[in-house]
Each structure stands twice: as C-alpha cells, then as structure tokens.
Amino acid sequence: MPMQTGLRTPAPGAIARARELAEPALRAAVATLHPLPRRMAAFSFGWCEADGTPGDSPGGKGVRQAFALLGAEAAGAPVGAAVQAAVAVELVHTFSLVHDDIMDGDERRRHRDAAWKAFGTGPAVLTGDALFALAVQTVAGAGGGHAGRAVAHLAESLGELVRGQADDLLFENRPWAGPEAVGLPEYEAMAARKTGALLGCALSLGPVLAGAPAPQADALMEAGRRLGVAFQAVDDLLGIWGDPYTTGKPVHSDLLRRKKTLPVLAAVARGGGATGRELTRLLGSDVPPDAAAAQHAAALVEAAGGRDFALAEAHRHAAAAQECLRGAGLAEDAAGELAALSAYLLERRL
C-alpha cells in the first residue's frame, strides 16, 4: 500500500529542476575523464548504451542532487555552490552503485546490465574510482575559502559510507539467530552510514561550500542521516514486495539472496514462536531458497510484523529528520520543498 502523507506535488518539480541545473555541469565533468571510464560513466548515468551509441535510459532518479539543490537553497547558498554540490554527490552516488553491484553480484541495474556485467569487473572498478576522484576534484575546484572544509566534509561522509558498506558485507556471514545475530539497532546504525551519510552530505555540502555556520550544516547532515535510514527501510520493503517493473529486480529478490534487511530482521527478532523459527530455518538453510520458498518467507515476514515494523521505522526516522530541519534556521520555501520531497519518496508504492 502507498504511504500517505498528503505532500506530493512539489517533489517531482524539485527533482526535474535539479536535473536541469546540474546535468550540464555533470556532463561537463564526466567529459574530462579518460575515454574508457568516460564511456562507462555515461552508460551508468543512462546517457549511452554499452557500445557508445546515445541511450534513452532515464538513468537514476536524481534524488540526491535534488536534496543538494534544496539544502543549499534552504541555507541561502548561491546557485553555483548548489550545482557543484549536486554534481559531487551524484558522482559519489553513481560510484557507490557501480561498486555495490560488483560486491553484491547484481547483474541488472535500472532494467539493463550493470556496468560490470556490460564492461567487465576490472573496468567497472576503475570507473568507480574515476567517479570518486572526480567528485573530490569537483569540490576542491569549487573555489572560495571554504573548499578545504567542503573536501574534508565530503571525505568524512565517504568514510562513513565505506564503514556502512563494510558492516553490510559482514552481516551476510552472521547467523540469523543466537548471540551473534544482527540486532535491529546495529542494522539501523549501518543504514545511517551506508545510506544516510551520503544523503546528509547532499543536504549539507552546498551550505558548507558557501560558508554556512557549523550548527546549520550539522543539522542538515543529521537530517540526511535520519532520512537515509527511512529510505533504506522503504528500499528494504521494496526488495521483498516491490513491483519488478519499478525496482528493476525480481519479486522477493532480497529473500532469494537471503539478505539481512530491516523487515526480515524485525520478523526474526520480534516474531517468536513457530513463525520466527520457520523463518530462521528457511533463511539459514544451506540450500538457497527457490521462488516458492521466497514467497513463503515473505508471508512469514508479514505475519510476524516485519513489514509493519519497517514501515513504522521509516515514518519515525522521517519525522525525526523534519525536526532537525525545523531547528536549522532554513529558508521557509526551500525547507517546505525538502519536506515535500522527503514525503514523496516515502510514498513509493510497495
């Protein structure tokens, strides 16, 4: 069912406006790369096919660059700082997706081959590295007396992202039950790093480039972390019950991979009794689940309250993010657009 908040109309406009402002600068930055990572980057952004011919893929949603634009506007930063921040976070986001697909073995991204599948693992690793370096170069070259602070801010966010990704990888080898099982607070701390750090950076990087006061930048960073946990919870729900046409992945994809996600961990921890034991047996088996077993596991997760718990956590963290924004002294119009964009993304249909 869709998440209802009543705020819908402004968000798509913010995404489109951010794309219109940032894409020319993003294309110009990517054009400076070596021809090999340049073509692979263009493919990852949806600008071309694997053979270099112009593509009609829409690429990513542009959520993070929209947050970068609105965060900068809300703090009164000039449009130049907003655009450079949007370019940098979009480069980092795409770099993380290219490497994520390699680590997870995901062969599809946005309804076509992942970069590593289309070009090979080595070139994909190189392309991710090139995008990362270009993001740092973009921030360092933004000019002004605050570039050094902004680079440090980006580097700190990247360090958090890597820590979160490392935790996520380690979770794969942890048991489903017992003292070594992944706990719910531990999972949400991982999500705050893996997903929240970059979203927080998106909200705060433009203000940092423009010399915003540290308390304001910190409030925007914390709001992004909270939104990151909320969005990860929604992504986890989509990974089980999402429409494959929307997600680009098979139904129950996370269960087929036995991935430890918020609704599943909540179901195991809170379900108890026969339901919890059956779910633990299914996911902890030496035999990977087939489609029927994954469907059964999805029903068990829902029966144990995992779906409702994850949805409630998404709303709880989103509300906490709005509290951070309300206390940050932001421009009213842009702050309202930020709230609308957050609500719009939480309304994605499950």
DRENLO-919010 format. One record per residue (C-alpha): residue number from 1; residue in one letter; chain; x, y, z. Coordinates in steps of 0.25 Angstrom, whole numbers. Layout:
% residues N
NUM_A_A_X_Y_Z
...
END
This chain:
% residues 350
1_M_A_0_0_0
2_P_A_5_14_-2
3_M_A_10_23_9
4_Q_A_1_34_11
5_T_A_6_48_15
6_G_A_-2_57_7
7_L_A_10_64_1
8_R_A_12_61_-13
9_T_A_12_71_-24
10_P_A_25_79_-21
11_A_A_35_68_-21
12_P_A_35_63_-35
13_G_A_37_78_-39
14_A_A_49_79_-30
15_I_A_55_67_-36
16_A_A_53_72_-50
17_R_A_59_86_-46
18_A_A_71_80_-40
19_R_A_74_71_-52
20_E_A_72_83_-61
21_L_A_82_91_-53
22_A_A_92_80_-50
23_E_A_93_71_-62
24_P_A_100_81_-72
25_A_A_111_82_-61
26_L_A_111_67_-58
27_R_A_113_64_-73
28_A_A_124_74_-74
29_A_A_131_68_-62
30_V_A_130_54_-68
31_A_A_135_58_-81
32_T_A_148_61_-75
33_L_A_151_46_-71
34_H_A_159_36_-79
35_P_A_151_31_-91
36_L_A_149_17_-84
37_P_A_143_21_-71
38_R_A_136_33_-78
39_R_A_128_23_-87
40_M_A_125_14_-75
41_A_A_121_26_-67
42_A_A_112_31_-78
43_F_A_106_17_-78
44_S_A_104_17_-63
45_F_A_97_31_-64
46_G_A_88_26_-75
47_W_A_93_35_-86
48_C_A_98_24_-95
49_E_A_98_9_-98
50_A_A_109_0_-95
51_D_A_115_2_-110
52_G_A_114_17_-108
53_T_A_102_20_-116
54_P_A_93_30_-110
55_G_A_83_23_-100
56_D_A_69_26_-96
57_S_A_70_21_-82
58_P_A_66_31_-71
59_G_A_77_27_-62
60_G_A_76_30_-47
61_K_A_64_38_-41
62_G_A_74_49_-37
63_V_A_69_49_-23
64_R_A_82_53_-16
65_Q_A_85_64_-26
66_A_A_71_70_-23
67_F_A_74_69_-8
68_A_A_87_76_-11
69_L_A_80_87_-18
70_L_A_69_89_-8
71_G_A_79_88_4
72_A_A_87_99_-2
73_E_A_75_108_-5
74_A_A_70_106_9
75_A_A_83_111_15
76_G_A_83_123_6
77_A_A_95_117_-2
78_P_A_98_123_-17
79_V_A_93_114_-28
80_G_A_108_111_-32
81_A_A_110_105_-19
82_A_A_97_97_-20
83_V_A_101_92_-34
84_Q_A_115_88_-30
85_A_A_110_80_-18
86_A_A_99_73_-27
87_V_A_110_69_-37
88_A_A_119_64_-26
89_V_A_108_55_-19
90_E_A_103_50_-32
91_L_A_117_45_-36
92_V_A_119_39_-22
93_H_A_105_32_-22
94_T_A_108_26_-36
95_F_A_122_22_-32
96_S_A_116_15_-20
97_L_A_105_8_-29
98_V_A_116_3_-39
99_H_A_124_-3_-27
100_D_A_111_-8_-20
101_D_A_107_-17_-32
102_I_A_121_-23_-32
103_M_A_121_-27_-18
104_D_A_106_-32_-18
105_G_A_108_-39_-31
106_D_A_96_-32_-36
107_E_A_95_-33_-52
108_R_A_84_-23_-54
109_R_A_83_-8_-51
110_R_A_71_1_-56
111_H_A_66_-10_-65
112_R_A_79_-13_-72
113_D_A_92_-19_-70
114_A_A_100_-14_-58
115_A_A_113_-7_-62
116_W_A_122_-19_-58
117_K_A_113_-28_-66
118_A_A_114_-19_-78
119_F_A_129_-16_-78
120_G_A_135_-25_-68
121_T_A_139_-25_-53
122_G_A_153_-18_-55
123_P_A_148_-7_-64
124_A_A_136_-5_-54
125_V_A_145_-3_-42
126_L_A_153_7_-50
127_T_A_141_15_-54
128_G_A_136_15_-39
129_D_A_150_20_-35
130_A_A_150_31_-46
131_L_A_136_36_-42
132_F_A_140_37_-27
133_A_A_153_44_-31
134_L_A_145_54_-40
135_A_A_135_57_-28
136_V_A_147_61_-19
137_Q_A_153_69_-31
138_T_A_139_76_-33
139_V_A_138_80_-19
140_A_A_153_84_-18
141_G_A_151_93_-30
142_A_A_139_100_-26
143_G_A_147_112_-21
144_G_A_146_121_-10
145_G_A_151_120_4
146_H_A_142_108_8
147_A_A_147_98_-2
148_G_A_156_91_8
149_R_A_145_90_19
150_A_A_136_84_8
151_V_A_146_74_3
152_A_A_148_70_18
153_H_A_133_69_19
154_L_A_132_60_7
155_A_A_143_51_11
156_E_A_137_49_25
157_S_A_124_45_18
158_L_A_131_36_9
159_G_A_138_29_21
160_E_A_124_27_27
161_L_A_119_21_15
162_V_A_130_11_14
163_R_A_128_7_28
164_G_A_114_5_26
165_Q_A_116_-3_13
166_A_A_127_-12_21
167_D_A_117_-15_32
168_D_A_106_-19_22
169_L_A_116_-28_16
170_L_A_120_-34_29
171_F_A_105_-36_32
172_E_A_104_-46_21
173_N_A_112_-56_29
174_R_A_106_-54_42
175_P_A_96_-64_47
176_W_A_81_-62_47
177_A_A_79_-66_62
178_G_A_87_-66_75
179_P_A_96_-56_81
180_E_A_104_-53_68
181_A_A_91_-50_61
182_V_A_90_-36_55
183_G_A_81_-27_64
184_L_A_72_-16_60
185_P_A_79_-5_66
186_E_A_92_-10_59
187_Y_A_85_-11_45
188_E_A_79_3_46
189_A_A_93_9_50
190_M_A_99_2_37
191_A_A_88_9_29
192_A_A_91_22_35
193_R_A_105_21_30
194_K_A_103_13_17
195_T_A_90_21_12
196_G_A_89_33_22
197_A_A_104_38_21
198_L_A_103_42_6
199_L_A_89_48_7
200_G_A_93_56_19
201_C_A_105_61_11
202_A_A_96_64_-1
203_L_A_88_73_9
204_S_A_99_80_15
205_L_A_110_81_5
206_G_A_105_93_-3
207_P_A_104_101_10
208_V_A_118_96_15
209_L_A_123_101_1
210_A_A_116_115_4
211_G_A_122_116_18
212_A_A_109_113_26
213_P_A_110_113_41
214_A_A_114_99_46
215_P_A_102_97_54
216_Q_A_93_99_42
217_A_A_102_89_34
218_D_A_101_79_45
219_A_A_86_80_46
220_L_A_85_77_31
221_M_A_95_66_32
222_E_A_87_59_43
223_A_A_74_61_36
224_G_A_80_54_24
225_R_A_85_42_33
226_R_A_71_41_38
227_L_A_65_41_24
228_G_A_75_31_20
229_V_A_70_21_30
230_A_A_56_24_26
231_F_A_59_22_11
232_Q_A_67_9_14
233_A_A_55_4_21
234_V_A_46_7_9
235_D_A_56_0_0
236_D_A_56_-12_8
237_L_A_41_-13_7
238_L_A_42_-11_-8
239_G_A_53_-22_-8
240_I_A_42_-32_-4
241_W_A_29_-27_-8
242_G_A_33_-16_-19
243_D_A_28_-17_-33
244_P_A_39_-22_-42
245_Y_A_35_-12_-53
246_T_A_38_-1_-43
247_T_A_50_-7_-35
248_G_A_57_-14_-48
249_K_A_59_-27_-39
250_P_A_51_-39_-37
251_V_A_40_-40_-27
252_H_A_45_-45_-14
253_S_A_59_-42_-19
254_D_A_65_-39_-5
255_L_A_59_-52_1
256_L_A_65_-60_-11
257_R_A_78_-55_-7
258_R_A_75_-57_8
259_K_A_79_-42_10
260_K_A_78_-37_24
261_T_A_69_-25_23
262_L_A_60_-18_33
263_P_A_47_-25_31
264_V_A_53_-39_32
265_L_A_62_-36_44
266_A_A_50_-30_51
267_A_A_41_-42_48
268_V_A_52_-51_53
269_A_A_55_-43_66
270_R_A_40_-40_69
271_G_A_32_-51_62
272_G_A_35_-62_73
273_G_A_29_-76_73
274_A_A_27_-85_61
275_T_A_27_-73_51
276_G_A_41_-68_55
277_R_A_46_-82_56
278_E_A_41_-85_42
279_L_A_47_-72_36
280_T_A_60_-75_42
281_R_A_60_-89_37
282_L_A_57_-85_23
283_L_A_67_-73_22
284_G_A_78_-81_30
285_S_A_77_-93_21
286_D_A_90_-98_13
287_V_A_80_-99_1
288_P_A_77_-85_-5
289_P_A_62_-82_-6
290_D_A_55_-84_-19
291_A_A_43_-75_-23
292_A_A_33_-83_-15
293_A_A_41_-83_-2
294_A_A_44_-68_-4
295_Q_A_29_-66_-5
296_H_A_26_-74_7
297_A_A_37_-66_14
298_A_A_31_-53_10
299_A_A_18_-57_16
300_L_A_25_-61_29
301_V_A_31_-47_30
302_E_A_18_-41_28
303_A_A_11_-50_38
304_A_A_22_-47_49
305_G_A_20_-32_47
306_G_A_33_-29_40
307_R_A_26_-21_29
308_D_A_18_-12_38
309_F_A_31_-10_47
310_A_A_39_-5_35
311_L_A_28_4_30
312_A_A_27_10_44
313_E_A_42_12_46
314_A_A_42_19_32
315_H_A_32_29_37
316_R_A_39_30_51
317_H_A_52_34_45
318_A_A_46_43_34
319_A_A_39_51_45
320_A_A_52_52_53
321_A_A_58_58_40
322_Q_A_47_68_39
323_E_A_50_72_54
324_C_A_65_74_50
325_L_A_61_83_38
326_R_A_51_91_47
327_G_A_62_95_56
328_A_A_73_99_46
329_G_A_68_113_42
330_L_A_65_110_28
331_A_A_58_118_17
332_E_A_43_114_18
333_D_A_40_112_4
334_A_A_52_102_1
335_A_A_50_95_15
336_G_A_36_93_10
337_E_A_41_87_-3
338_L_A_50_78_5
339_A_A_39_73_14
340_A_A_31_70_1
341_L_A_42_63_-6
342_S_A_44_54_6
343_A_A_29_51_7
344_Y_A_28_48_-8
345_L_A_40_38_-7
346_L_A_33_31_5
347_E_A_21_29_-3
348_R_A_27_20_-13
349_R_A_17_9_-15
350_L_A_20_-5_-9
END
